[in-house]
Amino acid sequence: AGRLPPIFRSVLDQLLDGFTPEEVGFLKSMLRRILSNYCEAAGGSVT
């Protein structure tokens, strides 16, 4: 998230307020898996 413009970082901080770092990591891991599953089903790849 360090590469995000400040406005997006601010919104992300608001949305994830109250989550522990472990919960944020778990959410990111699940979202990567969802994206990977979608790309496999669509015949593409995650880059």
MOPAC internal coordinates of N, CA, C and O (Angstrom, degrees):
PM7 1SCF
backbone

  N    0.0000 0     0.00 0     0.00 0    0    0    0
  C    1.4536 1     0.00 0     0.00 0    1    0    0
  C    1.5174 1   111.35 1     0.00 0    2    1    0
  O    1.2310 1   120.14 1   170.82 1    3    2    1
  N    1.3210 1   117.34 1    -9.18 1    3    2    1
  C    1.4460 1   120.91 1   179.81 1    5    3    2
  C    1.5140 1   113.51 1   -64.39 1    6    5    3
  O    1.2310 1   119.88 1   162.18 1    7    6    5
  N    1.3224 1   117.83 1   -17.82 1    7    6    5
  C    1.4667 1   121.81 1  -179.06 1    9    7    6
  C    1.5232 1   112.07 1   -91.94 1   10    9    7
  O    1.2310 1   120.03 1   177.84 1   11   10    9
  N    1.3137 1   117.55 1    -2.16 1   11   10    9
  C    1.4643 1   120.87 1  -178.48 1   13   11   10
  C    1.5268 1   110.70 1   -76.22 1   14   13   11
  O    1.2310 1   120.55 1   -35.92 1   15   14   13
  N    1.3380 1   116.56 1   144.08 1   15   14   13
  C    1.4636 1   119.24 1   172.44 1   17   15   14
  C    1.5338 1   109.53 1   -61.64 1   18   17   15
  O    1.2310 1   119.96 1   -27.62 1   19   18   17
  N    1.3226 1   117.67 1   152.38 1   19   18   17
  C    1.4683 1   121.22 1  -176.26 1   21   19   18
  C    1.5283 1   114.63 1   -52.90 1   22   21   19
  O    1.2310 1   119.36 1   142.31 1   23   22   21
  N    1.3236 1   118.82 1   -37.69 1   23   22   21
  C    1.4694 1   120.12 1  -178.45 1   25   23   22
  C    1.5217 1   111.05 1   -63.44 1   26   25   23
  O    1.2310 1   120.24 1   139.53 1   27   26   25
  N    1.3253 1   117.15 1   -40.47 1   27   26   25
  C    1.4583 1   119.99 1   179.28 1   29   27   26
  C    1.5242 1   110.75 1   -70.93 1   30   29   27
  O    1.2310 1   120.67 1   143.03 1   31   30   29
  N    1.3170 1   116.33 1   -36.97 1   31   30   29
  C    1.4657 1   120.65 1   178.96 1   33   31   30
  C    1.5255 1   109.67 1   -62.81 1   34   33   31
  O    1.2310 1   120.42 1   139.56 1   35   34   33
  N    1.3357 1   116.81 1   -40.44 1   35   34   33
  C    1.4578 1   121.64 1   179.46 1   37   35   34
  C    1.5280 1   111.22 1   -62.41 1   38   37   35
  O    1.2310 1   120.59 1   134.80 1   39   38   37
  N    1.3253 1   116.48 1   -45.20 1   39   38   37
  C    1.4658 1   121.01 1   179.03 1   41   39   38
  C    1.5262 1   109.95 1   -64.67 1   42   41   39
  O    1.2310 1   120.38 1   135.89 1   43   42   41
  N    1.3201 1   116.88 1   -44.11 1   43   42   41
  C    1.4583 1   121.14 1   179.53 1   45   43   42
  C    1.5255 1   110.86 1   -60.61 1   46   45   43
  O    1.2310 1   120.33 1   137.39 1   47   46   45
  N    1.3241 1   116.98 1   -42.61 1   47   46   45
  C    1.4649 1   120.88 1   178.22 1   49   47   46
  C    1.5289 1   110.96 1   -60.90 1   50   49   47
  O    1.2310 1   120.25 1   140.48 1   51   50   49
  N    1.3278 1   117.13 1   -39.52 1   51   50   49
  C    1.4671 1   120.73 1   178.97 1   53   51   50
  C    1.5227 1   111.06 1   -66.75 1   54   53   51
  O    1.2310 1   120.40 1   137.03 1   55   54   53
  N    1.3318 1   116.83 1   -42.97 1   55   54   53
  C    1.4575 1   120.73 1  -177.41 1   57   55   54
  C    1.5216 1   112.51 1   -68.65 1   58   57   55
  O    1.2310 1   120.43 1   148.02 1   59   58   57
  N    1.3208 1   116.78 1   -31.98 1   59   58   57
  C    1.4613 1   120.74 1  -176.58 1   61   59   58
  C    1.5270 1   112.66 1   -98.29 1   62   61   59
  O    1.2310 1   120.29 1  -171.66 1   63   62   61
  N    1.3261 1   117.06 1     8.34 1   63   62   61
  C    1.4613 1   121.30 1   179.32 1   65   63   62
  C    1.5255 1   110.00 1   -58.57 1   66   65   63
  O    1.2310 1   120.47 1   -50.35 1   67   66   65
  N    1.3067 1   116.71 1   129.65 1   67   66   65
  C    1.4580 1   121.12 1   179.39 1   69   67   66
  C    1.5169 1   113.89 1    95.56 1   70   69   67
  O    1.2310 1   120.05 1   165.97 1   71   70   69
  N    1.3265 1   117.51 1   -14.03 1   71   70   69
  C    1.4594 1   120.87 1   176.56 1   73   71   70
  C    1.5260 1   108.76 1   -81.57 1   74   73   71
  O    1.2310 1   120.37 1   -37.83 1   75   74   73
  N    1.3205 1   116.90 1   142.17 1   75   74   73
  C    1.4588 1   120.43 1   173.86 1   77   75   74
  C    1.5256 1   108.52 1   -77.47 1   78   77   75
  O    1.2310 1   120.07 1   -20.28 1   79   78   77
  N    1.3308 1   117.48 1   159.72 1   79   78   77
  C    1.4669 1   119.13 1   175.52 1   81   79   78
  C    1.5306 1   111.97 1   -56.39 1   82   81   79
  O    1.2310 1   120.21 1   144.69 1   83   82   81
  N    1.3189 1   117.20 1   -35.31 1   83   82   81
  C    1.4649 1   120.83 1   177.71 1   85   83   82
  C    1.5319 1   110.92 1   -64.15 1   86   85   83
  O    1.2310 1   120.21 1   137.77 1   87   86   85
  N    1.3254 1   117.21 1   -42.23 1   87   86   85
  C    1.4652 1   120.85 1   178.94 1   89   87   86
  C    1.5240 1   111.46 1   -65.60 1   90   89   87
  O    1.2310 1   120.18 1   140.58 1   91   90   89
  N    1.3245 1   117.26 1   -39.42 1   91   90   89
  C    1.4644 1   121.03 1   177.63 1   93   91   90
  C    1.5248 1   109.59 1   -63.27 1   94   93   91
  O    1.2310 1   120.37 1   136.61 1   95   94   93
  N    1.3272 1   116.91 1   -43.39 1   95   94   93
  C    1.4608 1   120.83 1   177.81 1   97   95   94
  C    1.5140 1   111.89 1   -61.85 1   98   97   95
  O    1.2310 1   120.39 1   138.71 1   99   98   97
  N    1.3375 1   116.86 1   -41.29 1   99   98   97
  C    1.4592 1   121.40 1   178.65 1  101   99   98
  C    1.5257 1   110.71 1   -64.31 1  102  101   99
  O    1.2310 1   120.33 1   136.85 1  103  102  101
  N    1.3248 1   116.97 1   -43.15 1  103  102  101
  C    1.4652 1   121.50 1   177.77 1  105  103  102
  C    1.5252 1   110.66 1   -60.66 1  106  105  103
  O    1.2310 1   120.27 1   133.72 1  107  106  105
  N    1.3297 1   117.08 1   -46.28 1  107  106  105
  C    1.4642 1   120.69 1   179.36 1  109  107  106
  C    1.5216 1   111.11 1   -61.54 1  110  109  107
  O    1.2310 1   120.71 1   139.72 1  111  110  109
  N    1.3235 1   116.25 1   -40.28 1  111  110  109
  C    1.4658 1   120.75 1   178.84 1  113  111  110
  C    1.5276 1   110.76 1   -63.02 1  114  113  111
  O    1.2310 1   120.35 1   135.89 1  115  114  113
  N    1.3208 1   116.93 1   -44.11 1  115  114  113
  C    1.4669 1   120.33 1   179.88 1  117  115  114
  C    1.5268 1   110.99 1   -66.25 1  118  117  115
  O    1.2310 1   119.93 1   140.76 1  119  118  117
  N    1.3297 1   117.73 1   -39.24 1  119  118  117
  C    1.4642 1   120.54 1   178.75 1  121  119  118
  C    1.5271 1   111.28 1   -65.59 1  122  121  119
  O    1.2310 1   120.44 1   142.11 1  123  122  121
  N    1.3460 1   116.76 1   -37.89 1  123  122  121
  C    1.4737 1   119.57 1   175.92 1  125  123  122
  C    1.5211 1   110.57 1   -62.96 1  126  125  123
  O    1.2310 1   120.71 1   139.59 1  127  126  125
  N    1.3244 1   116.24 1   -40.41 1  127  126  125
  C    1.4698 1   120.61 1   179.66 1  129  127  126
  C    1.5251 1   111.10 1   -65.55 1  130  129  127
  O    1.2310 1   120.15 1   138.18 1  131  130  129
  N    1.3224 1   117.33 1   -41.82 1  131  130  129
  C    1.4671 1   121.53 1   176.92 1  133  131  130
  C    1.5209 1   109.94 1   -60.35 1  134  133  131
  O    1.2310 1   120.36 1   134.20 1  135  134  133
  N    1.3309 1   116.92 1   -45.80 1  135  134  133
  C    1.4608 1   121.10 1   179.42 1  137  135  134
  C    1.5227 1   110.82 1   -62.88 1  138  137  135
  O    1.2310 1   120.39 1   137.74 1  139  138  137
  N    1.3163 1   116.86 1   -42.26 1  139  138  137
  C    1.4599 1   121.20 1   178.52 1  141  139  138
  C    1.5270 1   110.95 1   -62.40 1  142  141  139
  O    1.2310 1   120.48 1   134.96 1  143  142  141
  N    1.3312 1   116.68 1   -45.04 1  143  142  141
  C    1.4668 1   120.46 1   178.74 1  145  143  142
  C    1.5214 1   110.98 1   -61.29 1  146  145  143
  O    1.2310 1   120.39 1   138.79 1  147  146  145
  N    1.3229 1   116.85 1   -41.21 1  147  146  145
  C    1.4615 1   120.61 1   178.92 1  149  147  146
  C    1.5271 1   110.50 1   -63.15 1  150  149  147
  O    1.2310 1   120.99 1   133.38 1  151  150  149
  N    1.3243 1   115.71 1   -46.62 1  151  150  149
  C    1.4680 1   119.47 1  -178.06 1  153  151  150
  C    1.5240 1   111.46 1   -63.69 1  154  153  151
  O    1.2310 1   120.04 1   141.49 1  155  154  153
  N    1.3175 1   117.53 1   -38.51 1  155  154  153
  C    1.4634 1   120.42 1   177.24 1  157  155  154
  C    1.5239 1   110.47 1   -63.54 1  158  157  155
  O    1.2310 1   120.42 1   137.09 1  159  158  157
  N    1.3276 1   116.80 1   -42.91 1  159  158  157
  C    1.4647 1   121.07 1  -179.44 1  161  159  158
  C    1.5276 1   110.98 1   -67.17 1  162  161  159
  O    1.2310 1   120.54 1   148.00 1  163  162  161
  N    1.3313 1   116.58 1   -32.00 1  163  162  161
  C    1.4629 1   121.21 1  -178.52 1  165  163  162
  C    1.5266 1   111.91 1   -88.22 1  166  165  163
  O    1.2310 1   120.44 1   175.57 1  167  166  165
  N    1.3288 1   116.77 1    -4.43 1  167  166  165
  C    1.4602 1   120.44 1   179.03 1  169  167  166
  C    1.5099 1   114.32 1    82.52 1  170  169  167
  O    1.2310 1   120.26 1  -166.04 1  171  170  169
  N    1.3142 1   117.11 1    13.96 1  171  170  169
  C    1.4596 1   120.62 1   179.59 1  173  171  170
  C    1.5083 1   111.23 1  -106.70 1  174  173  171
  O    1.2310 1   121.27 1    18.69 1  175  174  173
  N    1.3123 1   115.18 1  -161.31 1  175  174  173
  C    1.4572 1   119.99 1   177.87 1  177  175  174
  C    1.5191 1   109.54 1  -141.29 1  178  177  175
  O    1.2310 1   121.03 1   -20.86 1  179  178  177
  N    1.3109 1   115.64 1   159.14 1  179  178  177
  C    1.4547 1   121.49 1   177.25 1  181  179  178
  C    1.5168 1   107.77 1   -90.26 1  182  181  179
  O    1.2310 1   120.55 1   -52.75 1  183  182  181
  N    1.3226 1   116.55 1   127.25 1  183  182  181
  C    1.4696 1   119.67 1   178.60 1  185  183  182
  C    1.4990 1   110.74 1  -121.68 1  186  185  183
  O    1.2310 1   120.10 1   180.00 1  187  186  185

